[in-house]
């Protein structure tokens, strides 16, 4: 443990571990406090995962609620507590029902756990609260990974925004593939596109391709 934050290599879930490592390294390069980047309450609000489960997963231990309906109820309760009306009050069952296109009886049965949710119910409620698909149903480790990947995307955008967008003089040749790449997309655009890729495998492929490109355009040694 360092400053209350678990070392990324301690995380048990492979995909989560890789995401934590990337986020921690990127945040470190940008001088961010890791305890703020990995704030348990913020990650819980973003993922729907209870704070104690977030901590356990980041500590490298397996955790999470296996039952779909229980996860649904946990996350719906979190949405009702954290996504409130402009006046600070919770949405009523009737307001949720109206916004999600269902009857008040249906909404009440779902909120009270008297009825198992269908995917249509989940999609409608997610749209009403303005959260991404799968928020109410994803397994806890996957939900936390997704939240951290969105953090990673934001960090990459911020990091790319710090970089100069001009093409270096030594690569300014019209025939230089690196110059064309930078002229067409810029550092910001490359970072943003990489952040949108769906998996570590895809990002690794882009990294490999860029490494090959950079190697191919190195100035010849005299």
DRENGULUM-954100 format. One record per residue (C-alpha): residue in one letter; x, y, z. Coordinates in steps of 0.5 Angstrom, whole numbers, plus 2048, in hexadecimal, padded with zeros to 3 digits. Layout:
BEGIN
{aa->A	px->X	py->Y	pz->Z} $
...
This chain:
BEGIN
{aa->X	px->800	py->800	pz->800} $
{aa->X	px->802	py->807	pz->7FE} $
{aa->X	px->7FF	py->80D	pz->801} $
{aa->X	px->7F9	py->809	pz->802} $
{aa->X	px->7F8	py->806	pz->7FB} $
{aa->X	px->7FA	py->7FF	pz->7F9} $
{aa->X	px->7FF	py->7FE	pz->7F4} $
{aa->X	px->7FC	py->7FC	pz->7ED} $
{aa->X	px->7FF	py->7F5	pz->7ED} $
{aa->X	px->7FB	py->7F3	pz->7F3} $
{aa->X	px->7F5	py->7F3	pz->7EF} $
{aa->X	px->7F2	py->7EC	pz->7EE} $
{aa->X	px->7EE	py->7ED	pz->7E8} $
{aa->X	px->7F2	py->7ED	pz->7E1} $
{aa->X	px->7EE	py->7F3	pz->7DD} $
{aa->X	px->7ED	py->7F7	pz->7E4} $
{aa->X	px->7F5	py->7F6	pz->7E6} $
{aa->X	px->7F7	py->7F8	pz->7DF} $
{aa->X	px->7F2	py->7FE	pz->7DF} $
{aa->X	px->7F5	py->800	pz->7E6} $
{aa->X	px->7FC	py->800	pz->7E4} $
{aa->X	px->7FB	py->804	pz->7DE} $
{aa->X	px->7F7	py->80A	pz->7E1} $
{aa->X	px->7FC	py->80A	pz->7E7} $
{aa->X	px->802	py->80B	pz->7E2} $
{aa->X	px->7FE	py->810	pz->7DE} $
{aa->X	px->7FC	py->814	pz->7E5} $
{aa->X	px->803	py->813	pz->7E7} $
{aa->X	px->806	py->816	pz->7E1} $
{aa->X	px->801	py->81C	pz->7E2} $
{aa->X	px->802	py->81D	pz->7E9} $
{aa->X	px->7FC	py->81B	pz->7EC} $
{aa->X	px->7FA	py->819	pz->7F3} $
{aa->X	px->7F9	py->811	pz->7F2} $
{aa->X	px->7F4	py->812	pz->7F8} $
{aa->X	px->7F0	py->817	pz->7F4} $
{aa->X	px->7F0	py->813	pz->7EE} $
{aa->X	px->7EE	py->80D	pz->7F1} $
{aa->X	px->7E9	py->810	pz->7F6} $
{aa->X	px->7E5	py->80A	pz->7F8} $
{aa->X	px->7DE	py->80F	pz->7F9} $
{aa->X	px->7DF	py->812	pz->7F2} $
{aa->X	px->7E1	py->80B	pz->7EF} $
{aa->X	px->7DA	py->808	pz->7F2} $
{aa->X	px->7D6	py->80D	pz->7F0} $
{aa->X	px->7D9	py->80C	pz->7E9} $
{aa->X	px->7D8	py->805	pz->7E9} $
{aa->X	px->7D3	py->803	pz->7ED} $
{aa->X	px->7D7	py->7FF	pz->7F1} $
{aa->X	px->7D7	py->800	pz->7F9} $
{aa->X	px->7DD	py->803	pz->7FC} $
{aa->X	px->7DF	py->7FD	pz->800} $
{aa->X	px->7DF	py->7F9	pz->7FA} $
{aa->X	px->7E3	py->7FE	pz->7F6} $
{aa->X	px->7E8	py->7FE	pz->7FB} $
{aa->X	px->7E8	py->7F6	pz->7FC} $
{aa->X	px->7E9	py->7F6	pz->7F4} $
{aa->X	px->7EF	py->7FB	pz->7F4} $
{aa->X	px->7F2	py->7F7	pz->7FA} $
{aa->X	px->7F3	py->7F1	pz->7F5} $
{aa->X	px->7ED	py->7ED	pz->7F8} $
{aa->X	px->7E7	py->7EA	pz->7F5} $
{aa->X	px->7E1	py->7ED	pz->7F7} $
{aa->X	px->7DA	py->7EF	pz->7F4} $
{aa->X	px->7D3	py->7ED	pz->7F4} $
{aa->X	px->7D1	py->7E7	pz->7F0} $
{aa->X	px->7CA	py->7E8	pz->7EF} $
{aa->X	px->7C7	py->7EC	pz->7EA} $
{aa->X	px->7C1	py->7EE	pz->7ED} $
{aa->X	px->7C5	py->7F0	pz->7F4} $
{aa->X	px->7CA	py->7F4	pz->7EF} $
{aa->X	px->7C4	py->7F8	pz->7EC} $
{aa->X	px->7C1	py->7FA	pz->7F3} $
{aa->X	px->7C8	py->7FC	pz->7F5} $
{aa->X	px->7C9	py->801	pz->7EF} $
{aa->X	px->7C2	py->803	pz->7EE} $
{aa->X	px->7C2	py->805	pz->7F6} $
{aa->X	px->7C9	py->809	pz->7F4} $
{aa->X	px->7C6	py->80C	pz->7EE} $
{aa->X	px->7C0	py->80F	pz->7F2} $
{aa->X	px->7C5	py->812	pz->7F7} $
{aa->X	px->7CA	py->815	pz->7F3} $
{aa->X	px->7C6	py->817	pz->7ED} $
{aa->X	px->7C1	py->81B	pz->7F0} $
{aa->X	px->7BD	py->821	pz->7ED} $
{aa->X	px->7BF	py->828	pz->7ED} $
{aa->X	px->7BC	py->82A	pz->7F3} $
{aa->X	px->7C0	py->824	pz->7F7} $
{aa->X	px->7BA	py->81F	pz->7F8} $
{aa->X	px->7BA	py->818	pz->7F5} $
{aa->X	px->7B5	py->816	pz->7EF} $
{aa->X	px->7AF	py->813	pz->7F2} $
{aa->X	px->7AD	py->80C	pz->7EF} $
{aa->X	px->7A7	py->810	pz->7EB} $
{aa->X	px->7AD	py->814	pz->7E8} $
{aa->X	px->7B1	py->80E	pz->7E6} $
{aa->X	px->7AB	py->80B	pz->7E3} $
{aa->X	px->7A9	py->810	pz->7DF} $
{aa->X	px->7B1	py->812	pz->7DD} $
{aa->X	px->7B2	py->80A	pz->7DB} $
{aa->X	px->7AB	py->809	pz->7D8} $
{aa->X	px->7A8	py->804	pz->7DD} $
{aa->X	px->7A3	py->804	pz->7E2} $
{aa->X	px->7A3	py->806	pz->7E9} $
{aa->X	px->7A2	py->7FF	pz->7EB} $
{aa->X	px->7A8	py->7FC	pz->7E7} $
{aa->X	px->7AC	py->802	pz->7E9} $
{aa->X	px->7AA	py->800	pz->7F0} $
{aa->X	px->7AB	py->7F9	pz->7F0} $
{aa->X	px->7B2	py->7FA	pz->7ED} $
{aa->X	px->7B4	py->7FF	pz->7F2} $
{aa->X	px->7B2	py->7FA	pz->7F8} $
{aa->X	px->7B5	py->7F4	pz->7F5} $
{aa->X	px->7AE	py->7F1	pz->7F4} $
{aa->X	px->7B0	py->7F0	pz->7EC} $
{aa->X	px->7B6	py->7ED	pz->7E9} $
{aa->X	px->7B8	py->7F3	pz->7E4} $
{aa->X	px->7B8	py->7F1	pz->7DC} $
{aa->X	px->7BD	py->7F4	pz->7D7} $
{aa->X	px->7B8	py->7F9	pz->7D5} $
{aa->X	px->7B7	py->7FB	pz->7DC} $
{aa->X	px->7BE	py->7FC	pz->7DD} $
{aa->X	px->7BF	py->800	pz->7D7} $
{aa->X	px->7B9	py->805	pz->7D8} $
{aa->X	px->7BB	py->806	pz->7DF} $
{aa->X	px->7C2	py->807	pz->7DD} $
{aa->X	px->7C0	py->80C	pz->7D7} $
{aa->X	px->7BC	py->810	pz->7DC} $
{aa->X	px->7C2	py->811	pz->7E1} $
{aa->X	px->7C6	py->812	pz->7DB} $
{aa->X	px->7CB	py->80D	pz->7DD} $
{aa->X	px->7CF	py->808	pz->7D8} $
{aa->X	px->7CC	py->802	pz->7D6} $
{aa->X	px->7CE	py->7FC	pz->7DB} $
{aa->X	px->7CE	py->801	pz->7E1} $
{aa->X	px->7C9	py->7FD	pz->7E4} $
{aa->X	px->7CB	py->7F6	pz->7E2} $
{aa->X	px->7D2	py->7F5	pz->7E1} $
{aa->X	px->7D6	py->7F1	pz->7E6} $
{aa->X	px->7DA	py->7F5	pz->7EB} $
{aa->X	px->7E1	py->7F4	pz->7E9} $
{aa->X	px->7DF	py->7F5	pz->7E2} $
{aa->X	px->7DB	py->7FC	pz->7E4} $
{aa->X	px->7E1	py->7FE	pz->7E8} $
{aa->X	px->7E6	py->7FD	pz->7E2} $
{aa->X	px->7E1	py->801	pz->7DD} $
{aa->X	px->7E1	py->807	pz->7E2} $
{aa->X	px->7E8	py->807	pz->7E2} $
{aa->X	px->7E9	py->806	pz->7DB} $
{aa->X	px->7E5	py->80D	pz->7DA} $
{aa->X	px->7E9	py->810	pz->7DF} $
{aa->X	px->7EF	py->80E	pz->7DB} $
{aa->X	px->7EC	py->811	pz->7D5} $
{aa->X	px->7EB	py->817	pz->7D8} $
{aa->X	px->7F2	py->817	pz->7DB} $
{aa->X	px->7F5	py->816	pz->7D3} $
{aa->X	px->7F1	py->81C	pz->7D1} $
{aa->X	px->7F4	py->820	pz->7D6} $
{aa->X	px->7FB	py->81D	pz->7D5} $
{aa->X	px->7FA	py->81E	pz->7CD} $
{aa->X	px->7F8	py->825	pz->7CE} $
{aa->X	px->7FE	py->827	pz->7D2} $
{aa->X	px->802	py->824	pz->7CC} $
{aa->X	px->805	py->829	pz->7C6} $
{aa->X	px->800	py->828	pz->7C0} $
{aa->X	px->805	py->82A	pz->7BB} $
{aa->X	px->809	py->826	pz->7B7} $
{aa->X	px->811	py->825	pz->7B8} $
{aa->X	px->815	py->828	pz->7B3} $
{aa->X	px->819	py->822	pz->7B3} $
{aa->X	px->813	py->81E	pz->7B0} $
{aa->X	px->810	py->824	pz->7AC} $
{aa->X	px->812	py->820	pz->7A5} $
{aa->X	px->80C	py->820	pz->7A1} $
{aa->X	px->80D	py->818	pz->7A0} $
{aa->X	px->80E	py->817	pz->7A7} $
{aa->X	px->809	py->812	pz->7AA} $
{aa->X	px->80A	py->815	pz->7B1} $
{aa->X	px->809	py->81C	pz->7AF} $
{aa->X	px->802	py->81A	pz->7AB} $
{aa->X	px->800	py->816	pz->7B1} $
{aa->X	px->801	py->81C	pz->7B5} $
{aa->X	px->7FE	py->821	pz->7B0} $
{aa->X	px->7F8	py->81D	pz->7AF} $
{aa->X	px->7F6	py->81B	pz->7B6} $
{aa->X	px->7FB	py->81F	pz->7BB} $
{aa->X	px->7FD	py->81C	pz->7C2} $
{aa->X	px->7F7	py->81E	pz->7C5} $
{aa->X	px->7F3	py->81A	pz->7C0} $
{aa->X	px->7F7	py->814	pz->7C0} $
{aa->X	px->7F7	py->814	pz->7C7} $
{aa->X	px->7EF	py->814	pz->7C7} $
{aa->X	px->7EE	py->80F	pz->7C2} $
{aa->X	px->7F3	py->80A	pz->7C6} $
{aa->X	px->7EE	py->80B	pz->7CC} $
{aa->X	px->7E8	py->80A	pz->7C8} $
{aa->X	px->7EB	py->803	pz->7C6} $
{aa->X	px->7E7	py->7FD	pz->7CA} $
{aa->X	px->7EC	py->7F9	pz->7CD} $
{aa->X	px->7F3	py->7F9	pz->7CF} $
{aa->X	px->7F5	py->7F4	pz->7C9} $
{aa->X	px->7F3	py->7F9	pz->7C4} $
{aa->X	px->7F7	py->7FF	pz->7C8} $
{aa->X	px->7FD	py->7FA	pz->7C8} $
{aa->X	px->7FC	py->7FA	pz->7C1} $
{aa->X	px->7FC	py->801	pz->7C0} $
{aa->X	px->802	py->802	pz->7C4} $
{aa->X	px->806	py->7FD	pz->7C0} $
{aa->X	px->804	py->800	pz->7BA} $
{aa->X	px->806	py->807	pz->7BC} $
{aa->X	px->80D	py->804	pz->7BF} $
{aa->X	px->80E	py->801	pz->7B8} $
{aa->X	px->80C	py->807	pz->7B5} $
{aa->X	px->811	py->80C	pz->7B9} $
{aa->X	px->817	py->807	pz->7B8} $
{aa->X	px->816	py->807	pz->7B1} $
{aa->X	px->816	py->80F	pz->7B0} $
{aa->X	px->81C	py->80F	pz->7B5} $
{aa->X	px->822	py->814	pz->7B2} $
{aa->X	px->827	py->810	pz->7AF} $
{aa->X	px->82E	py->810	pz->7B3} $
{aa->X	px->834	py->813	pz->7B0} $
